[in-house]
Amino acid sequence: MENFSSLFSKFPTTSDEAKAAFANHLEEFEVEKGFLLEKEGQVSKYLYFVAKGSARSYYIRDNRDITVSFTLDEEFVTAMHSFITRKPSYENIETMEKSKVFKISYEGLQSCFLDFPELERAYRMILEQYYIVLEEQQIFNKFKTARERYLELMQYRPKVIHRASVGQIASFLDMTIETLSRIRARI
């Protein structure tokens, strides 16, 4: 669990006792590229921490694969709406490469919250970050040109450019592969 320690570096005020309790609820596993962590139509049972590797969240609309987010090393991911509401998810989450992942069940997380309320603060911080990214993505797609969206992705999430396929990036940026290729050729 060497990569697990990086998880709590983001929450330095969490007590060692709370960290140990949380760790006791974690499962560590490795998966290959293309593994579905979450599947559309099922209730999201786990909050994942991608210690090493990457994943993408996407949904299918009118037979189109639409990427909504990317998760890279040392980031959390789940189908958040489903995880919180306990309703079936509309999204899929798949790994983009061989990945080392930790997961905690919804029930395990709730148990940790009861025993260690300080973990709720860490979780709230995760949710706040998730919300900020979502809001920025909405603004990003509505008010920026295709070129501006690509340049911002290059600036703020350059690893995505190297780890995701051109089609996934184009989908995420809400443009065609051809438009993305033209933009890349001019940069």
C-alpha positions as CSV (number, residue, x, y, z in Angstrom):
1,M,0.0,0.0,0.0
2,E,2.9,2.4,-0.7
3,N,0.8,4.6,-2.9
4,F,-1.9,4.9,-0.3
5,S,0.2,7.3,1.8
6,S,-0.1,9.9,-0.9
7,L,-3.9,9.9,-0.5
8,F,-3.7,11.4,3.0
9,S,-0.9,13.9,2.1
10,K,-3.9,15.9,0.7
11,F,-5.5,15.9,4.2
12,P,-2.6,16.5,6.7
13,T,-4.9,17.2,9.7
14,T,-6.4,13.7,9.7
15,S,-5.4,11.7,12.7
16,D,-3.3,8.5,12.4
17,E,-6.2,6.6,14.1
18,A,-8.7,7.8,11.4
19,K,-6.2,7.0,8.6
20,A,-5.8,3.5,10.0
21,A,-9.6,3.0,10.2
22,F,-10.0,4.2,6.7
23,A,-7.2,2.0,5.4
24,N,-8.9,-1.0,7.0
25,H,-11.9,-0.5,4.7
26,L,-9.8,-0.1,1.6
27,E,-9.2,-2.8,-1.1
28,E,-6.2,-2.5,-3.3
29,F,-6.2,-4.0,-6.8
30,E,-4.6,-3.7,-10.2
31,V,-6.5,-3.7,-13.5
32,E,-5.7,-3.7,-17.2
33,K,-6.5,-1.0,-19.7
34,G,-10.2,-1.0,-20.5
35,F,-11.4,-2.3,-17.2
36,L,-14.8,-0.9,-16.2
37,L,-14.8,0.4,-12.6
38,E,-18.4,1.6,-12.9
39,K,-21.1,0.6,-15.4
40,E,-24.0,2.6,-16.6
41,G,-27.3,1.4,-15.1
42,Q,-25.8,0.1,-11.9
43,V,-25.6,1.8,-8.5
44,S,-22.1,3.1,-7.8
45,K,-20.9,1.1,-4.8
46,Y,-17.3,2.4,-4.4
47,L,-15.2,5.6,-4.2
48,Y,-12.0,4.9,-6.0
49,F,-8.5,6.4,-5.6
50,V,-6.3,5.9,-8.7
51,A,-2.9,5.6,-7.1
52,K,-1.2,5.0,-10.4
53,G,-2.7,5.0,-13.8
54,S,-5.7,6.7,-15.4
55,A,-9.4,6.4,-16.1
56,R,-12.1,8.3,-17.9
57,S,-15.7,8.8,-17.2
58,Y,-18.0,8.6,-20.2
59,Y,-21.6,8.0,-21.3
60,I,-23.2,6.8,-24.5
61,R,-25.7,9.1,-26.2
62,D,-27.1,8.4,-29.7
63,N,-24.4,5.7,-30.2
64,R,-21.7,8.3,-29.4
65,D,-19.1,7.8,-26.7
66,I,-18.9,11.1,-24.8
67,T,-16.0,11.6,-22.4
68,V,-16.9,13.8,-19.4
69,S,-13.8,13.6,-17.3
70,F,-10.4,12.2,-16.9
71,T,-8.8,10.8,-13.7
72,L,-5.0,10.6,-13.4
73,D,-2.5,9.4,-10.7
74,E,-3.5,10.2,-7.1
75,E,-7.0,11.4,-7.9
76,F,-10.4,10.1,-6.7
77,V,-13.2,9.0,-9.1
78,T,-16.7,7.5,-8.9
79,A,-20.0,8.0,-10.5
80,M,-20.7,10.7,-7.9
81,H,-24.4,11.2,-8.5
82,S,-25.0,7.5,-8.2
83,F,-22.6,7.1,-5.3
84,I,-24.4,9.8,-3.2
85,T,-28.0,9.2,-4.2
86,R,-27.8,5.3,-4.4
87,K,-29.5,5.5,-7.8
88,P,-28.3,3.8,-11.0
89,S,-25.5,5.6,-12.8
90,Y,-25.7,7.1,-16.3
91,E,-22.0,6.9,-16.8
92,N,-19.2,4.4,-17.2
93,I,-15.7,4.7,-15.8
94,E,-13.0,2.7,-17.5
95,T,-9.2,2.6,-17.0
96,M,-7.2,4.0,-19.9
97,E,-4.1,2.0,-19.0
98,K,-2.9,-0.6,-16.5
99,S,-3.8,1.0,-13.1
100,K,-3.3,0.5,-9.4
101,V,-6.5,1.4,-7.6
102,F,-7.9,1.5,-4.1
103,K,-11.6,1.4,-3.4
104,I,-13.8,1.9,-0.4
105,S,-17.4,0.9,-0.3
106,Y,-20.2,3.4,0.4
107,E,-21.0,1.4,3.5
108,G,-17.4,1.4,4.6
109,L,-17.1,5.1,4.1
110,Q,-20.3,5.8,6.1
111,S,-18.9,3.6,8.9
112,C,-15.7,5.6,8.9
113,F,-17.7,8.9,9.1
114,L,-19.6,7.6,12.2
115,D,-16.4,6.5,14.0
116,F,-14.2,9.5,12.8
117,P,-16.2,12.6,11.9
118,E,-12.9,14.3,10.9
119,L,-13.0,12.0,7.8
120,E,-16.2,13.8,6.7
121,R,-14.1,17.0,6.4
122,A,-11.7,15.2,4.0
123,Y,-14.6,13.8,2.0
124,R,-16.2,17.3,1.9
125,M,-13.0,18.6,0.4
126,I,-13.1,15.8,-2.2
127,L,-16.7,16.8,-3.1
128,E,-15.8,20.5,-3.2
129,Q,-12.9,19.7,-5.7
130,Y,-15.3,17.6,-7.7
131,Y,-17.8,20.4,-7.9
132,I,-15.2,23.0,-8.9
133,V,-14.0,20.8,-11.7
134,L,-17.5,20.2,-12.9
135,E,-18.4,23.9,-12.9
136,E,-15.1,24.8,-14.6
137,Q,-15.9,22.2,-17.3
138,Q,-19.3,23.7,-17.9
139,I,-17.9,27.2,-18.3
140,F,-15.0,25.7,-20.3
141,N,-17.4,24.1,-22.9
142,K,-19.9,27.0,-23.2
143,F,-17.8,30.1,-23.4
144,K,-14.4,29.0,-24.9
145,T,-13.5,28.4,-28.5
146,A,-12.4,24.9,-29.6
147,R,-8.8,26.2,-29.7
148,E,-9.0,27.8,-26.3
149,R,-10.4,24.6,-24.8
150,Y,-7.5,22.6,-26.2
151,L,-4.9,25.1,-25.1
152,E,-6.3,25.1,-21.5
153,L,-6.3,21.3,-21.5
154,M,-2.6,21.5,-22.5
155,Q,-1.9,24.0,-19.8
156,Y,-3.8,22.6,-16.9
157,R,-3.9,18.8,-17.6
158,P,-1.0,18.1,-20.0
159,K,-0.8,14.4,-18.9
160,V,-4.2,13.8,-20.4
161,I,-2.8,14.7,-23.9
162,H,-0.3,11.9,-23.6
163,R,-2.6,9.3,-21.9
164,A,-5.9,9.6,-23.7
165,S,-6.7,8.8,-27.3
166,V,-7.4,11.6,-29.8
167,G,-11.0,10.5,-29.9
168,Q,-11.4,10.7,-26.2
169,I,-9.8,14.1,-26.0
170,A,-12.0,15.4,-28.9
171,S,-15.1,14.1,-27.2
172,F,-14.1,15.7,-23.9
173,L,-13.4,19.0,-25.6
174,D,-16.8,18.7,-27.4
175,M,-15.3,18.8,-30.9
176,T,-14.7,16.4,-33.8
177,I,-11.5,14.5,-34.3
178,E,-11.0,16.6,-37.5
179,T,-11.3,19.9,-35.6
180,L,-8.9,18.7,-33.0
181,S,-6.4,17.6,-35.6
182,R,-6.6,21.0,-37.3
183,I,-6.0,22.8,-34.0
184,R,-3.1,20.5,-33.1
185,A,-1.5,21.1,-36.6
186,R,-1.6,24.9,-36.0
187,I,0.0,24.8,-32.6
